[in-house]
Amino acid sequence: METPRERELKMTPSVKKEIIKIIDERIREAHVTREDFSELKNIVRELAEAQKRTEQRVEELAEAQRNSEQRLARLEVVVGELAEAQKRTEQRVEELAEAQRNSEQRLTRLEVVVGELAEAQKRTEQRVEELAQAQKRTEQRVEELAQAQKRTEEELRRLVVEHSKTREQVGGLSVTVGYILENEAMRALPGLLEEEFGLKVEGRLVRKFLTDIEGNPMEVNIVGEARKNGERFLIVGESKSQLSKGRVDEFLEKKLERLPKPGDVQIFPVLVTHMITAPDVVDYALSKGIKRVYYSYEFGK
């Protein structure tokens, strides 16, 4: 390895060549003066200094080269990393491009669906409009029905009033019919009772109030006394335009069972009617202790 001093005195071939050239030129001249020689020494010294600076510069350049090579090596690493990153970027870009294509396809399908939805919406709006028109017609019909209902209610109230009057009239008529039936029974029963049962009615059959077992007055449709072979009987009867089992039970519960039971008088219950509601009504009445059920048509015999 050269020492610093050796590097200072070492001249390159080009420098040596230049020195020799200068010396030769000086020798060719007529004579060499001391001044020329001194000048030559100065030139040589300057050249040595220049050589020294050159070598220093060369070393600096070598150091710079080494630094450049290091930086270049690092740069190559970075470039390699950039190349890998570029590959990854290109791969990612391709993935994004594929995703974009998929998105476009999905968007196309979505546009188709949206178009179908738009058409469906149009149909829905059309259907809603139809329903709205139908609703208007329904509301109009409901209003008409409400008016008709109102007229029906008014007519019904009128009919109720008329029905009430009719019921009053029918009730009055029913009472009248009942009275007529009772009156006919009162005239006909004495002869029928004597003919069928040997009972001789004393006086007349009448409509009157009797005292019940609780001491309260109780109206009875047909009442009269009768005798047979010295025995006394109390004729107790009721007339019903239509006789049913319920009417039979009502007569028994509200009239006969509430009468006192005198020991020397026998109760002789009878019923009078225009018609019966069922074929077994007469048998039912007889099974409950009713002595006889008379039809109104029997009064003309």
Buried (B, 14 or more C-beta within 10 A) or exposed (E): EEEEEEEEEEBEEEBEEBBEEBEEEBEEEEEEEEEEEEEBEEEBEEBBEEBBEEBEEEEEEEEEEEEEEEEEEEEEEEEEEEEEEEEEEEEEEEEEEEEEEEEEEEEEEEEEEEEEEEEEEEEEEEEEEEEEEEEEEEEEEEEEEEEEEEEEEEEEEEEEEEEEEEEEEEEEEEEEBBEEBBEBBBEBBBEBBBEEBEBEBEEEBEBEEBEBEEEEEBEBBBBBBBEBEEEEBBBBBBBBBEBBBEBBEEBBEEBBEBBEEEEEEEBBBBBBBBEBEEEEBBEBBBEBEBBBBBEBEBBEE
